[in-house]
Amino acid sequence: MDETVIEVADLRKRYGDLTAVDGISFEVRRGEVFALLGTNGAGKTSTIEIMEGYLKPSGGTVKIFGHDPADRRSLRSRTGLVLQESGLFGELTAGETVDAWRRFTSGARPRQEALDLVGLGDQAGTKVKHMSGGEKRKLDITLAVLGRPELLFLDEPTTGLDPEARRRVRRLVRDLTEAGTTVLLTTHYLEEAQELASRVAIMDRGRIMAYGTMAEVLGRGTGRVAFEMPPGTDLDGLTLGAGHEPNVTGQRCVIVTADPESVAHAVLGWAHANGVRIAGLDVRQATLEEVFLDIADGDIADGVIADGDRQEAPK
Ligand SMILES: Nc1ncnc2c1ncn2[C@@H]1O[C@H](COP(=O)(O)OP(=O)(O)OP(=O)(O)O)[C@@H](O)[C@H]1O
């Protein structure tokens, strides 16, 4: 199924003279985790707040399930939000908080099930004001998924959580998407985005600099293929595409490439055909963090990334 849940077209947001969002376009499809990433001040929060219906765009359009996000009434029961700043009441316990939200959430999960989802099962009786920052974050997530939303906005959901709690949230996100929930995720933990997201947009200074499937975006960075070979091996027969120069130090050969899988195939074919025994073959794709840093450093500047069969140049 390839149904569009969020459609953003030529979106702009200006604050006085400052252009925070500079004509961006992307779409989020049903059942995927879409990561919206970016440098500080890139315009992510502005974009998300427009998608959530809290902020008016200066130009362009956003559609959520085909509706204007400002039409909160049509969307409230279908979307869940985890905002950066939570609005919990200190005097209520975790259980009372869930009960209060259950009253105006149709089809809400039972209290215990909701608290167990994020590992707060033992803390139903703890007052919010006595909870740690991470525990409050977990409660925010509980409330966001209470009504089993079709679309979940997770704005830095794991900030302040310990590694075990972050793992639990990752598992929860995977379970939710397996059950058909669409997730729009922002995070500064790029490993987390790489693990969870099927598609990604990376923003810098109001524009989208990289957009596509995770594999397409990772393909923009530089990976490498490295291996050991017997002394005196002749590399002449190893045919690699343009721009791929083997770098040999002693018995070790390193090839820097944006397409490590194709290069590894070529190396294995060459070794097999020439009876060369190679060892320690190491094929490494760029990480999302490396691609992100290239963008932040201005090394990826044109920003045109294929988005599967729908080729689109992000504006
Ligand atoms: N209400 C506002 N009035 C004026 N400028 C604003 C306002 N909100 C955001 N900005 C500016 O717009 C730009 C984009 O901000 P935004 O919060 O959308 O970025 P961000 O990508 O979420 O950043 P971060 O990762 O640091 O949270 C920044 O330069 C910010 O200072």
The ligand as an ORCA input file, in Angstrom:
! r2SCAN-3c Opt
* xyz 0 1
  N       8.396     32.512     16.748
  C       9.530     32.807     16.124
  N       9.874     34.079     15.873
  C      11.020     34.390     15.235
  N      11.920     33.469     14.786
  C      11.622     32.176     15.008
  C      10.423     31.781     15.689
  N      10.412     30.416     15.760
  C      11.547     30.002     15.141
  N      12.270     31.045     14.703
  C      13.541     30.969     13.959
  O      13.317     30.207     12.792
  C      14.430     29.366     12.511
  C      13.977     27.906     12.454
  O      13.574     27.512     13.756
  P      12.988     26.068     14.089
  O      12.693     26.065     15.551
  O      11.880     25.759     13.151
  O      14.251     25.148     13.763
  P      14.627     23.669     14.249
  O      15.101     22.974     13.039
  O      13.478     23.067     14.967
  O      15.829     23.903     15.258
  P      16.323     23.081     16.570
  O      16.862     21.756     16.097
  O      17.398     23.982     17.073
  O      15.131     22.959     17.480
  C      15.448     29.645     13.603
  O      16.387     30.584     13.113
  C      14.625     30.254     14.726
  O      15.388     31.149     15.493
*
